[in-house]
Amino acid sequence: MLDQLLSPITIRNMKLDNRCVMPPMGTNLGNRDGTVSEKNLAYIKRRAESGVGLIISEIMGVHPSGCVGLGIYDDKFIPGLKQMVDVIHQAGSKVALQLHHAGREAFFQLKKGQALGPSAAASFIYGIPPKEMTLEDIRMIIQAFGDGAVRSQAAGADAVEIHAAHGYLLTQFLSVHANQRTDEYGGSFKDRARFVIEVIAEVRKRVGADYPILVRISAEEFIKNGYSVEDVISILPDLVAAGTDVIHASIGTHGSPGGITSAPAEYEAGWNAWRARKIKEAVDIPVIAVGRFTDPRAAEAVIANGDADMVAFGRQILADPDFLNKARAGRFEDIRQCLACNQGCIERLMLEMGSSVRCAINPETGQELLVPRKPAETPRQVWIVGGGPAGLTAAVESAKLGHQVTLFEQSNQLGGQVFFARQVPFKKVYGDWIDWLVDQLGKTGVTVRTGVTVTDEMLKVEKPEVVILATGGQKSVPAIRGMDQPSVCDAWQVLNREKPAGKNVVIIGAGLIGMETADFLVDQGSRVTLVELLKQSPVLRITGHGYQLHKRLRDANVQFRFSTTISGIEGDQVTLSCDNRDEVLDGVDQVVLAAGMKPRMELKETLKQQGIRHFIVGDADQVRRIIEATEEGARAAWDI
Ligand SMILES: Cc1cc2nc3c(=O)[nH]c(=O)nc-3n(C[C@H](O)[C@H](O)[C@H](O)COP(=O)(O)O)c2cc1C
């Protein structure tokens, strides 16, 4: 079934067992001095156990001026890199180290005035211009790439990948947005590509004829006036002549709108493969396709169609490092498929400065050293109260450790908030994840009791050994005159189709739930106004899903009223207040409450009084996102 994907391929002196690739992913797990840490090793070991043919390491800075993670700019890094390479080899995969220079995206160097760029054009992300590189700087960095490649060989890596994608230094040379040079390194696209070509040629000169060189390039800049896939095709012969053995066809820059390099759930598996195909048609060397692959069967189809020779699974290997082994065993239903939510991975690294990689649905990722690897010495009787993401994760994790687990859920369905969220556009995958968790409950032997409310009395009488309180949140109801009018309902009733979509709807609250409910309603033809107390939406446009959501609502002509409250609802009239002025909206046939949540923890006092060991996790403690819920649920299970 996966014949193509699992077939070997040889690149110069590197023979890969199969065509699955783990693409480079920065982790921020390294030591502060850029050396490899124990955390890096534990993380990469789990990925290498996946059985992918090739692992491409996270970015390795070839020069201090552009190093934003692990370093390869000095021999002192070689021992740690060698450990990393050895861990991967022991698991049976081959490894390429990714050589990188951040250019004008090196934040700390930018702040010190030491970041380099082709021109002094401000970074899209940080708004700070770098120092324009002199010809001497250019020669120095080209040589640094060569030095990095030699160190990669010394560390025992099987190949190198040159990072010419995503808006870092090499892309900056390619881009008119960053390169305004008037010398031979600026001008036409071909001239702007000179630096990239010289880097490849230097690496080839230094590593010899047999060593494989992969080049990762954004097949399209994906930004207004940026370069196109045709531009890339025009320089391919030069890239190959300089020594490239494989093109890794990625997309976009971190400055492109909507986090396109790690595309959100709005994009489907293989959405970028057509560009890989265009590149493949223009060259005679293997091409790697990447973008939203979660199911090996989709990757098989891409190779079978001739779109690409290899396929990279990025976030999928964070979500489930065992995905390929499960596929080999025909257990596709056991694969935990990436949601492309980006909460734990790319957006955490980019927006939460200093944080390291996680995964919203795989609590092990980035925390490999914390996960107990053996069953619990003393299996406990564990009650999980609440069947949302926190409770479900806590249940599966506790049961995997051998505890005797019962999960109680007050309602008749599992999934908590996600039970409703799965109805909104592009969130079906969230529902699939809940179905996966529910399936795992059965497979790990959790007893599930839906429709049961755990009471103080039950706790007092049955005294479970451990309780994980994952009761989630309850809706906040603002004190508005007219909340008892028949037109008023809450977002969950709408999403659950208990209330049909209105024609002219006012939603109270423009947070994520309010905006997603608007998205759901406009799909059904409703005209929607979102009323929000805050000055702007708390849903950030800088996130992949946030960008798409704002765009869809704008395109659907959804009205946002910020810094506004609702002072009354009467019949089909809703009175808004902004800046001490009232405005009446007429003809409103539905008012939907989405004004946020507050924690529910009724059982907390009894647990304390009864001296029952307990953990309060997820929204029951504080209302937050999926990642906090799953992480706290899992940690509680690991700490039992
Ligand atoms: C946490 C994270 C870190 C990443 N770091 C790198 C990196 O160091 N170098 C790189 O070329 N791409 C990096 N990427 C991009 C991925 O390699 C990949 O191209 C992208 O996630 C799309 O693939 P996917 O849809 O399979 O996740 C990173 C992505 C993520 C999620």
The ligand as a Gaussian input file, in Angstrom:
#p B3LYP/6-31G(d) Opt

LIG

0 1
 C        8.319000      24.015000      15.381000
 C        8.777000      24.203000      13.966000
 C       10.078000      24.595000      13.729000
 C       10.532000      24.727000      12.422000
 N       11.846000      25.019000      12.200000
 C       12.347000      24.950000      10.955000
 C       13.754000      24.982000      10.734000
 O       14.557000      24.995000      11.672000
 N       14.178000      24.974000       9.441000
 C       13.325000      24.874000       8.389000
 O       13.769000      24.856000       7.250000
 N       11.997000      24.779000       8.591000
 C       11.486000      24.793000       9.833000
 N       10.149000      24.607000      10.036000
 C        9.245000      24.333000       8.894000
 C        9.052000      22.815000       8.719000
 O       10.242000      22.195000       8.371000
 C        8.005000      22.496000       7.649000
 O        8.456000      22.991000       6.429000
 C        6.639000      23.084000       7.939000
 O        6.233000      22.839000       9.265000
 C        5.579000      22.538000       6.983000
 O        5.516000      21.161000       7.070000
 P        4.340000      20.383000       7.867000
 O        3.070000      20.923000       7.331000
 O        4.576000      18.955000       7.559000
 O        4.528000      20.718000       9.311000
 C        9.661000      24.501000      11.337000
 C        8.341000      24.155000      11.600000
 C        7.897000      23.981000      12.886000
 C        6.480000      23.532000      13.126000

